[in-house]
Structure formats: C-alpha cells, structure tokens
C-alpha cells in the first residue's frame, strides 16, 4: 500500500500530469462560461463589464505590490491598508472639505475629483515612502523573514490609524457619479461608473508604463530589480531608487482609493481583503511583472463578477473568497511563475 501510494504521488508530480490537470480545469471553466454566454449573451457582457471595472481597480493596487516585490523581494502587506486610508482621506476632502453631494453639478464633481487627486497622491506617496524609510530600510540586510514580519506589523499600524480616525462606519461617494448607463447597445449597458474608473485608471497605467520604460529613474528601478549590487557598483543610488518605488506605489494606492470610494463603500479594513485579492492578482500574473499584475487583476475581476453575476451553476457571492484564493493555490501548484512571469532558479 505504501509503495502504491508513493507511485501515485510520483505520477502526480510529473509535469505532464500537472499540466494536464491544469488544462482540464481551464477547459471546465471555459465550458461553463460558454454555456452562460449562450444562455444570455447580453447578461454575460454586462457582468463582464462589471468585472472590467473591478479588475481595473485591483490592477492599480496589484501594481503597488508587484513594484515593491520586484525591487526588494518583499510583500508589502501594508499597501492594502494605505489604499484604505487614502480612500477615507479622499472622502473627507470630497464630502466634508469641498462639501460635494448628489446635488452637485457634474463639472463641480469633476473639479473636486481632480483637486482631491492633487492632494491625496502626493500625501500618500510621501506617506508610503516614509514607511519604507522608517520600517524597511533599517532591515535591508536582515534575514528575509524580518522585513516580512515588519510589513505585517505596519499593516496593523496603518489599519488602526484608519480605525482611530474614522471608526467602523463605511464611507462612500458613489452618489457623486451619474447613476445608470452612459449609453446602451441593445441590452448591454455601459455605465458611467465604468467610464469614470477607466478615465482615471488607464492614464495612470500609461504614465507608469512610460515612467518605468523611458525615464532615467525608471531604468534605474529596472536595474535595481535585476541586480541590486551590480546597480550600486554602476553608480545607481539604490536607496533613492527604492524610495521612488514606494513613492509611486503610494501614488497608485491613492488613485485606487479614490476610485473605490466613488464606486463602492470603503472603511478601515477594506484594504485587508482587497489587498489580498490584489496580491493574488499579482501572483497570478507573475509577481514582479507589471503587465502580469494588470492581466492577473483583470482575470480576478472577471472571475469575481462571473461568480456573483451569472445564473447557470454559479456558486454565488458566498464562495467568492474561496474561489479567489483557490485560484492562488492552483497558480502556485500548476504555474508558480504566473501567467506572464518567467521561471527563475529560485522558483524552478
């Protein structure tokens, strides 16, 4: 019996068997989606558009995780809580300081959103860079477990700051956006919320891509991500480059926080769950790969919306968390490097 069990385990570890199981699971999901599309194509597309909205927000948060991991090989668990705090601060600026409400004109709302972004982006860029300077830089040469534990501690600290300032109540600015569809194609509805989310998120992603690929500091970030010691030997200021990375990640958290505030409800612990989802998206796409983080986030957004919005054999919202983290486990088993990631000696 023991030998038979050992033989079965050896067969299951065979790469061909593992890949075969993975392809079989993908085929099942594809068949399920196809049947749902045939049963109701308009409903399917409407649910997919909702998934696009969610995935776009997850993508911005996931980029913050993957940027930091690419530079420091560190999972910055505090990133999700920075996202929550930024959304709550944005609610104060929009709803209290500027006094916007459902009766405000569209032009005033747009101006208020731009002003809020102009305030929260630099504030949380500096806040995130300060976290790196205080909590992570002194541990640069410590064992890898030490900064990881510190990241968990910083997550609790930032979360409790949000709790102390705002309590347990939810904040929302969804009434500021026009309700309903911007336009329809048959029964397919393209909502103002989707247009608004893409109008903010897409330029942010384009600006990030341009910065990383074409600017001097962006090239320095890529060099440090490849080899920290060699970059230092070539004259790159590693500490400044890492600080810039956290600065950018904080900016992305501020953008995502405002968009989430205007799309959904947010409170002090929202970043915990959304941060785990965004981290799952980063792993799914290939942790450390910017394009992979966006692709993984869109996949997670579609999976979540399809699970909650489709009718034929859909498990429903109660199973969303289990499915999302089941995907994380499946990725780690069948393709640890992610969709667009490259296999490294460490992960080979």
C-alpha positions as CSV (number, residue, x, y, z in Angstrom):
1,X,0.0,0.0,0.0
2,X,2.8,2.4,0.9
3,X,4.6,1.7,-2.4
4,X,1.4,2.1,-4.4
5,X,0.8,5.5,-2.7
6,X,4.4,6.6,-3.4
7,X,3.9,5.6,-7.1
8,X,0.7,7.7,-7.3
9,X,2.4,10.7,-5.8
10,X,5.3,10.4,-8.2
11,X,2.9,10.3,-11.1
12,X,1.0,13.3,-9.9
13,X,4.3,15.2,-9.6
14,X,5.0,14.5,-13.3
15,X,5.0,17.9,-15.2
16,X,2.8,16.4,-17.9
17,X,0.3,15.2,-15.4
18,X,0.2,18.5,-13.6
19,X,-0.2,20.4,-16.9
20,X,-2.9,18.1,-18.0
21,X,-4.9,18.6,-14.8
22,X,-4.5,22.4,-15.2
23,X,-5.7,22.3,-18.8
24,X,-8.6,20.1,-17.8
25,X,-9.7,22.7,-15.1
26,X,-9.4,25.5,-17.6
27,X,-11.5,23.6,-20.1
28,X,-14.2,23.1,-17.5
29,X,-14.2,26.9,-16.7
30,X,-14.3,27.7,-20.4
31,X,-17.2,25.4,-21.0
32,X,-19.1,26.9,-18.1
33,X,-18.5,30.4,-19.4
34,X,-19.6,29.4,-22.9
35,X,-22.9,27.9,-21.7
36,X,-23.6,31.0,-19.7
37,X,-22.9,33.2,-22.8
38,X,-25.2,31.1,-25.0
39,X,-28.0,31.3,-22.4
40,X,-27.8,35.1,-22.1
41,X,-25.2,37.0,-24.1
42,X,-26.4,40.4,-23.1
43,X,-26.3,39.5,-19.4
44,X,-22.9,37.9,-19.8
45,X,-21.4,41.0,-21.4
46,X,-22.9,43.3,-18.7
47,X,-21.4,41.1,-16.0
48,X,-18.1,41.1,-17.9
49,X,-18.1,45.0,-17.9
50,X,-18.6,44.9,-14.2
51,X,-15.6,42.6,-14.0
52,X,-13.6,45.1,-16.0
53,X,-14.4,47.8,-13.5
54,X,-13.4,45.6,-10.6
55,X,-10.3,44.3,-12.3
56,X,-9.1,47.8,-13.2
57,X,-9.2,48.8,-9.5
58,X,-7.5,45.6,-8.5
59,X,-4.8,46.2,-11.1
60,X,-3.8,49.5,-9.7
61,X,-3.4,48.0,-6.2
62,X,-1.7,45.0,-7.6
63,X,0.9,47.2,-9.3
64,X,1.9,48.6,-5.9
65,X,2.6,45.1,-4.7
66,X,4.5,44.0,-7.7
67,X,6.6,47.2,-7.9
68,X,7.9,46.7,-4.4
69,X,8.3,43.0,-4.7
70,X,10.3,43.5,-7.9
71,X,12.8,45.8,-6.2
72,X,13.0,44.4,-2.6
73,X,11.6,40.8,-3.0
74,X,9.2,42.0,-0.2
75,X,5.5,41.5,0.1
76,X,4.4,44.9,1.5
77,X,1.3,43.9,3.4
78,X,0.8,47.5,4.5
79,X,0.0,48.5,0.9
80,X,-3.7,47.5,1.1
81,X,-4.1,49.5,4.3
82,X,-2.5,52.5,2.7
83,X,-5.1,52.1,0.0
84,X,-7.9,52.1,2.6
85,X,-6.6,55.2,4.4
86,X,-6.2,57.1,1.2
87,X,-9.8,56.4,0.3
88,X,-11.0,57.6,3.7
89,X,-9.0,60.8,3.5
90,X,-10.3,61.3,0.0
91,X,-13.9,61.0,1.4
92,X,-13.0,63.8,3.9
93,X,-11.7,66.1,1.2
94,X,-14.6,65.4,-1.2
95,X,-17.6,65.2,1.1
96,X,-16.6,67.4,4.1
97,X,-14.0,69.9,2.9
98,X,-15.4,70.5,-0.5
99,X,-19.0,69.7,0.5
100,X,-19.9,67.8,-2.6
101,X,-23.1,65.8,-2.6
102,X,-25.6,64.2,-5.1
103,X,-27.0,67.7,-6.0
104,X,-23.5,69.0,-7.2
105,X,-23.2,69.6,-10.9
106,X,-21.0,67.2,-12.9
107,X,-18.5,69.9,-13.7
108,X,-18.1,70.7,-10.0
109,X,-17.7,67.0,-9.2
110,X,-15.0,66.5,-11.8
111,X,-13.2,69.5,-10.5
112,X,-13.5,68.2,-6.9
113,X,-12.1,64.8,-8.0
114,X,-9.1,66.4,-9.7
115,X,-8.4,68.5,-6.7
116,X,-8.7,65.5,-4.4
117,X,-6.3,63.5,-6.5
118,X,-3.9,66.5,-6.4
119,X,-4.0,66.3,-2.6
120,X,-4.1,62.6,-1.9
121,X,-1.5,61.4,-4.5
122,X,1.5,63.4,-3.1
123,X,0.3,62.9,0.5
124,X,0.2,59.1,0.2
125,X,3.3,59.0,-2.0
126,X,5.2,60.6,0.8
127,X,3.4,58.5,3.4
128,X,4.4,55.3,1.7
129,X,8.0,56.5,1.2
130,X,8.1,57.3,4.9
131,X,7.0,53.7,5.7
132,X,9.9,52.4,3.7
133,X,12.4,54.8,5.3
134,X,11.3,54.1,8.9
135,X,10.3,50.4,8.8
136,X,12.1,48.7,5.9
137,X,15.4,50.5,5.2
138,X,17.0,49.7,8.6
139,X,16.2,46.0,7.8
140,X,17.7,46.0,4.3
141,X,20.4,43.4,5.2
142,X,18.3,41.5,7.8
143,X,17.1,37.9,7.2
144,X,14.1,37.9,4.7
145,X,11.6,36.9,7.4
146,X,12.3,40.0,9.5
147,X,11.1,42.7,7.0
148,X,8.1,40.4,6.2
149,X,7.1,40.4,9.8
150,X,7.6,44.1,9.9
151,X,5.3,44.5,6.9
152,X,2.6,42.7,8.8
153,X,3.2,45.0,11.7
154,X,3.0,48.1,9.6
155,X,-0.3,46.8,8.1
156,X,-1.8,46.7,11.6
157,X,-0.5,50.1,12.4
158,X,-1.9,51.8,9.3
159,X,-5.2,49.9,9.7
160,X,-5.5,51.1,13.3
161,X,-4.8,54.7,12.2
162,X,-7.8,54.4,9.9
163,X,-9.9,52.9,12.6
164,X,-8.9,55.7,15.1
165,X,-9.7,58.4,12.6
166,X,-12.9,57.1,11.0
167,X,-14.3,54.3,13.2
168,X,-16.0,51.3,11.8
169,X,-18.5,53.1,9.6
170,X,-18.3,52.9,5.8
171,X,-17.7,55.9,3.6
172,X,-18.9,56.2,0.1
173,X,-19.0,58.8,-2.7
174,X,-21.0,56.8,-5.2
175,X,-23.8,59.3,-5.1
176,X,-21.5,61.9,-6.7
177,X,-21.4,59.9,-10.0
178,X,-24.3,59.9,-12.5
179,X,-26.3,56.8,-12.0
180,X,-27.4,54.4,-14.7
181,X,-26.0,53.8,-18.2
182,X,-23.9,56.3,-20.2
183,X,-25.1,54.5,-23.3
184,X,-26.7,51.2,-24.3
185,X,-26.2,48.8,-27.2
186,X,-29.3,46.7,-27.2
187,X,-29.5,45.3,-23.6
188,X,-25.8,46.0,-23.0
189,X,-25.3,48.8,-20.5
190,X,-22.0,50.8,-20.3
191,X,-22.3,52.6,-17.0
192,X,-20.8,56.0,-16.0
193,X,-19.0,54.2,-13.2
194,X,-17.1,52.1,-15.7
195,X,-16.2,55.1,-17.9
196,X,-15.1,57.1,-14.8
197,X,-12.9,54.3,-13.5
198,X,-11.2,53.8,-16.8
199,X,-10.8,57.5,-17.3
200,X,-8.7,57.7,-14.2
201,X,-7.0,54.3,-14.2
202,X,-5.9,54.0,-17.8
203,X,-4.0,57.3,-17.9
204,X,-2.3,56.3,-14.6
205,X,-1.2,52.9,-16.0
206,X,0.0,54.6,-19.2
207,X,2.0,57.2,-17.2
208,X,3.5,54.4,-15.0
209,X,4.5,52.4,-18.1
210,X,6.1,55.4,-19.7
211,X,8.0,56.3,-16.5
212,X,9.4,52.8,-15.9
213,X,10.4,52.2,-19.6
214,X,11.7,55.5,-20.7
215,X,12.8,57.7,-17.9
216,X,16.2,57.6,-16.2
217,X,14.8,56.8,-12.8
218,X,12.6,54.1,-14.3
219,X,15.6,52.5,-15.9
220,X,17.3,52.6,-12.6
221,X,14.3,50.8,-11.0
222,X,14.6,48.1,-13.6
223,X,18.3,47.8,-13.0
224,X,18.0,47.5,-9.2
225,X,15.2,44.9,-9.7
226,X,17.6,42.8,-11.7
227,X,20.7,43.1,-9.6
228,X,21.0,45.4,-6.6
229,X,24.7,45.0,-6.0
230,X,25.7,45.5,-9.7
231,X,23.4,48.6,-9.9
232,X,25.2,50.1,-6.9
233,X,28.6,49.4,-8.5
234,X,27.5,51.2,-11.6
235,X,26.7,54.3,-9.6
236,X,22.9,54.0,-9.1
237,X,21.6,55.3,-5.8
238,X,19.8,52.2,-4.6
239,X,18.2,53.8,-1.5
240,X,16.8,56.6,-3.6
241,X,15.5,54.2,-6.2
242,X,13.7,52.1,-3.6
243,X,12.2,55.2,-2.1
244,X,11.0,56.3,-5.5
245,X,9.4,52.9,-5.9
246,X,7.5,53.3,-2.7
247,X,6.6,56.8,-3.7
248,X,5.0,55.5,-6.9
249,X,3.3,52.6,-5.1
250,X,1.7,55.1,-2.7
251,X,0.5,57.3,-5.6
252,X,-1.2,54.2,-7.1
253,X,-2.8,53.4,-3.8
254,X,-4.2,57.0,-3.6
255,X,-5.7,56.7,-7.2
256,X,-7.2,53.3,-6.4
257,X,-8.6,54.5,-3.0
258,X,-10.4,57.4,-4.7
259,X,-11.8,55.3,-7.5
260,X,-13.0,52.6,-5.0
261,X,-14.6,55.3,-2.8
262,X,-16.6,56.6,-5.8
263,X,-17.6,53.1,-7.0
264,X,-18.3,51.2,-3.7
265,X,-18.1,51.6,0.1
266,X,-14.8,51.8,2.0
267,X,-13.8,51.6,5.6
268,X,-10.7,50.9,7.7
269,X,-10.4,47.1,6.9
270,X,-11.4,47.2,3.2
271,X,-7.8,47.2,2.3
272,X,-7.1,43.9,4.0
273,X,-9.4,41.8,1.8
274,X,-8.8,43.9,-1.3
275,X,-5.1,43.8,-0.7
276,X,-5.2,40.0,-0.5
277,X,-7.2,39.9,-3.8
278,X,-4.7,42.3,-5.4
279,X,-1.8,40.3,-4.1
280,X,-3.4,37.1,-5.6
281,X,-3.7,39.0,-8.9
282,X,-0.1,39.9,-8.8
283,X,0.9,36.3,-8.2
284,X,-1.5,35.1,-10.9
285,X,0.0,37.5,-13.5
286,X,3.6,36.9,-12.3
287,X,4.8,38.8,-9.2
288,X,7.3,41.4,-10.2
289,X,5.9,41.7,-13.8
290,X,3.9,45.0,-14.3
291,X,1.9,43.7,-17.3
292,X,1.3,40.5,-15.5
293,X,-0.2,42.3,-12.4
294,X,-2.7,44.0,-14.6
295,X,-3.6,40.8,-16.5
296,X,-4.0,38.9,-13.2
297,X,-6.2,41.6,-11.8
298,X,-8.5,41.6,-14.8
299,X,-8.8,37.8,-14.5
300,X,-9.7,38.0,-10.8
301,X,-12.2,40.8,-11.5
302,X,-13.9,38.8,-14.2
303,X,-13.9,35.6,-12.0
304,X,-15.5,37.6,-9.1
305,X,-18.2,39.2,-11.3
306,X,-18.9,36.0,-13.2
307,X,-19.3,34.0,-9.9
308,X,-21.6,36.6,-8.4
309,X,-23.5,37.7,-11.6
310,X,-24.1,34.7,-13.8
311,X,-27.0,32.4,-13.2
312,X,-26.2,28.9,-14.5
313,X,-24.3,26.9,-12.0
314,X,-22.7,29.9,-10.5
315,X,-21.6,29.3,-6.8
316,X,-22.6,32.8,-5.7
317,X,-21.1,35.6,-3.6
318,X,-20.6,33.4,-0.5
319,X,-18.0,31.4,-2.4
320,X,-16.1,34.4,-3.9
321,X,-13.3,34.4,-1.4
322,X,-12.8,30.6,-1.6
323,X,-12.7,30.7,-5.3
324,X,-10.2,33.6,-5.5
325,X,-7.8,32.1,-3.0
326,X,-8.4,28.7,-4.6
327,X,-7.0,30.3,-7.8
328,X,-4.0,31.4,-5.8
329,X,-3.3,27.9,-4.6
330,X,-3.9,26.5,-8.1
331,X,-1.4,29.0,-9.6
332,X,1.2,28.2,-7.1
333,X,0.8,24.5,-7.9
334,X,0.4,24.5,-11.7
335,X,2.4,27.6,-12.7
336,X,4.3,29.2,-9.8
337,X,5.8,31.9,-12.1
338,X,2.3,33.2,-13.1
339,X,0.8,33.9,-16.4
340,X,3.4,36.3,-17.7
341,X,6.2,35.6,-15.2
342,X,9.5,33.9,-16.0
343,X,10.7,30.9,-14.2
344,X,13.7,31.7,-12.0
345,X,16.3,29.4,-10.4
346,X,14.7,30.2,-7.0
347,X,11.3,29.1,-8.2
348,X,12.4,26.4,-10.6
